[in-house]
Amino acid sequence: MEQQTVLLTGFGPFYNHPVNASWEIVKGIKQLWSNQVVKLEIREIPVVYSEVSSRVPDLYGELRPSLCVHFGVSGYKAITLESQGKNEGYEHLDVAGQTPPHSTCVKGGPHCIKTDFDLDLICSKYGETETEVDVTTSCDAGRYLCDFLYYTSLHQRGAHVLFVHVPPLNNPYSIEQLATACKRIVEILIEEVQG
């Protein structure tokens, strides 16, 4: 069987998050990973619009993943699966003090792009496993770097894509709990892609 490539990304430090939970969780998933059929590639993405705009297409070209799962930190108390990325409205400054040109991801792109995953089904399958970590869904990834990255990745159209918001570390879950729960979500997504 040909080895499948799955790309996981987490964000670097920003503002009140000198250690970004999303990147710590991605590293934790990699440490727990034992599936030899799936090659797991992980990348840390700076909280900078221009870096997202250039690095995401480069990663698609370099890795040719069949699945991309992007992680970002939020104030939610549950792991949150995002249903769509939005193209416009990016007016909050990134860590470099910039916004994207015209506050837009892709000039002339559609207003929003939805994931092709059935998030209710993903949550249902996740609920069948024994875990202490709650999972929910959302239709608003926040119009900051998380949303910007999600839309940019969905716009590439080369892979199945999902954005996952995670709570801050130890608020209320430990890194071990979050990495284990997110690993299970990635496994479910791989099962869905493989049909």
PEVENUR-V429058 format. One record per pair of residues at least 24 apart in sequence whose ideal C-beta (glycine too) atoms are under 8 Angstrom apart, sorted by the first residue. I is the first residue (numbers start at 1). J is the second residue. D is the distance in Angstrom with one decimal. If there is no record, write none. Layout:
i:j:d
I:J:D
I:J:D
This chain:
i:j:d
1:37:5.8
3:37:6.3
3:38:7.1
3:39:5.1
4:37:6.5
4:38:5.0
4:39:6.9
4:66:5.3
4:67:7.6
4:190:7.3
4:193:7.9
4:194:7.7
5:38:7.7
5:39:4.8
5:41:6.1
5:63:5.4
5:64:6.4
5:65:4.7
5:66:6.4
6:38:5.5
6:39:7.1
6:40:5.5
6:41:7.0
6:65:5.9
6:66:7.0
6:67:4.6
6:68:7.6
6:69:7.1
6:186:6.9
6:190:6.5
7:41:5.0
7:42:7.8
7:43:6.9
7:59:6.2
7:63:5.6
7:65:4.1
7:67:7.2
7:68:4.6
7:69:7.4
7:159:7.6
8:40:6.5
8:41:7.2
8:42:4.9
8:43:7.7
8:68:7.9
8:69:5.2
8:70:7.7
8:71:6.9
8:186:7.0
9:42:7.3
9:43:5.0
9:44:7.3
9:45:5.1
9:59:7.9
9:68:7.3
9:69:7.8
9:70:4.8
9:71:6.7
9:149:7.3
10:42:7.5
10:44:6.0
10:45:7.2
10:70:7.9
10:71:4.7
10:72:7.5
11:44:7.2
11:45:5.5
11:46:7.6
11:47:5.4
11:71:7.6
11:72:5.5
11:73:7.1
11:145:6.6
11:146:7.7
12:44:5.3
12:45:6.7
12:46:4.9
12:47:5.9
13:47:7.4
13:95:7.7
14:47:3.9
14:94:7.8
14:95:5.0
14:145:7.7
15:95:7.3
17:73:5.8
17:168:7.2
19:169:7.3
20:47:8.0
20:73:5.7
21:73:4.5
21:166:5.5
21:167:7.0
21:168:5.3
21:169:4.7
21:175:7.7
21:178:7.1
22:71:4.0
22:72:4.9
22:73:5.0
22:166:5.8
23:71:7.7
24:169:6.4
24:175:5.6
24:179:7.9
25:71:5.8
25:166:5.6
25:175:6.8
25:178:5.0
25:179:5.2
25:182:5.4
26:71:5.7
28:175:5.7
28:176:7.2
28:178:7.2
28:179:2.9
28:180:8.0
28:182:7.8
28:183:7.9
29:179:5.4
29:182:5.7
29:183:4.7
29:186:6.4
31:179:7.5
32:179:6.1
32:180:6.7
32:183:5.1
33:183:7.1
35:187:7.7
35:190:7.8
38:190:6.1
41:65:7.0
45:70:7.9
45:149:6.5
46:95:7.1
47:94:5.6
47:95:4.7
47:145:5.1
48:94:4.8
48:95:6.0
48:96:4.9
48:98:7.2
48:145:7.8
49:90:6.8
49:94:5.2
49:98:6.1
49:99:6.6
49:100:4.3
49:145:7.0
49:148:6.0
50:96:7.5
50:98:6.7
50:100:7.5
52:145:6.5
52:148:5.7
52:149:5.0
52:152:5.7
53:100:7.0
53:105:7.7
53:152:6.4
56:149:6.7
56:152:4.8
56:153:5.4
56:156:6.7
57:152:7.9
57:156:6.3
60:156:4.9
60:158:5.0
60:159:7.1
64:158:7.2
65:158:7.6
65:159:4.9
66:159:5.6
66:160:6.8
66:193:5.9
67:159:5.8
67:160:4.9
67:161:7.7
67:189:5.9
67:190:6.4
67:193:5.3
68:153:5.5
68:159:5.0
68:160:7.4
68:161:4.8
68:162:7.6
69:161:7.8
69:162:5.3
69:163:7.9
69:164:6.3
69:185:7.6
69:186:5.6
69:189:6.3
70:146:7.6
70:149:5.5
70:150:6.2
70:153:6.2
70:161:7.4
70:162:7.4
70:163:4.8
70:164:7.1
71:163:7.7
71:164:5.1
71:165:7.7
71:166:5.8
71:182:6.9
72:141:7.9
72:145:7.1
72:146:3.7
72:149:7.3
72:163:6.9
72:164:7.7
72:165:5.7
72:166:7.3
73:165:7.2
73:166:5.9
73:167:7.5
73:168:5.9
74:142:7.1
74:146:7.4
74:165:3.9
74:166:7.1
74:167:7.0
75:167:7.7
75:168:7.5
76:136:7.6
76:138:8.0
76:165:5.8
76:167:5.8
77:134:7.3
77:167:5.6
77:171:7.5
77:172:6.1
78:133:7.4
78:134:3.9
78:135:6.1
78:136:4.8
78:167:7.0
79:133:6.0
79:134:7.0
79:135:4.7
79:136:7.5
79:164:6.2
79:165:7.1
79:166:5.7
79:167:7.3
79:178:7.3
79:181:6.0
79:182:6.7
79:185:7.1
80:135:7.6
80:136:5.4
80:137:6.8
80:138:4.9
80:164:7.0
80:165:4.1
80:166:7.9
81:117:7.9
81:119:4.9
81:122:6.2
81:123:7.0
81:135:6.7
81:136:7.3
81:137:4.9
81:138:7.3
81:162:6.4
81:163:7.8
81:164:5.9
81:185:7.6
82:115:7.5
82:137:7.6
82:138:5.4
82:139:7.6
82:140:7.8
82:141:4.3
82:146:7.6
82:147:7.9
82:150:6.2
82:162:7.3
82:163:4.2
82:164:7.2
82:165:6.5
83:114:5.9
83:115:6.1
83:119:5.7
83:137:6.2
83:138:6.8
83:139:4.8
84:112:4.8
84:113:6.4
84:114:4.5
84:115:6.8
84:139:6.0
84:141:7.4
84:150:7.7
84:154:7.9
85:112:6.5
85:113:5.6
85:141:6.1
85:147:5.7
85:148:7.8
85:149:7.9
85:150:3.5
85:151:3.1
85:152:7.5
85:153:7.5
85:154:5.1
85:155:8.0
85:163:6.9
86:111:6.8
86:112:4.8
86:141:7.3
86:143:6.5
86:147:5.7
86:151:6.0
87:111:5.7
87:112:6.6
87:113:7.8
87:151:5.6
89:143:4.8
90:143:6.0
90:144:7.3
90:147:7.6
90:148:5.6
91:143:7.7
92:143:7.2
92:144:5.2
94:145:6.3
100:148:6.9
105:148:5.6
105:151:4.5
105:152:5.4
105:155:6.9
106:151:7.2
106:152:7.2
106:155:5.3
109:151:7.6
109:155:5.9
112:151:7.5
113:151:6.1
113:154:4.0
113:155:6.2
114:154:7.8
115:154:6.9
115:160:7.7
115:161:6.0
115:162:5.4
115:163:7.8
116:160:6.0
116:161:7.9
117:160:6.7
117:162:5.6
117:189:6.7
117:192:6.3
118:192:7.9
121:192:7.6
122:185:6.9
122:188:5.6
122:189:6.9
122:192:7.2
125:188:4.9
125:191:7.8
126:181:7.9
126:184:6.3
126:185:6.1
126:188:6.1
129:184:5.5
131:177:7.9
131:180:7.2
131:181:5.2
131:184:6.8
132:173:7.2
132:177:5.9
132:181:8.0
133:173:5.4
133:177:5.4
133:178:6.5
133:180:7.9
133:181:3.9
135:181:7.2
135:185:7.1
138:165:7.1
141:165:7.2
160:189:7.1
160:192:7.7
160:193:5.1
162:189:6.2
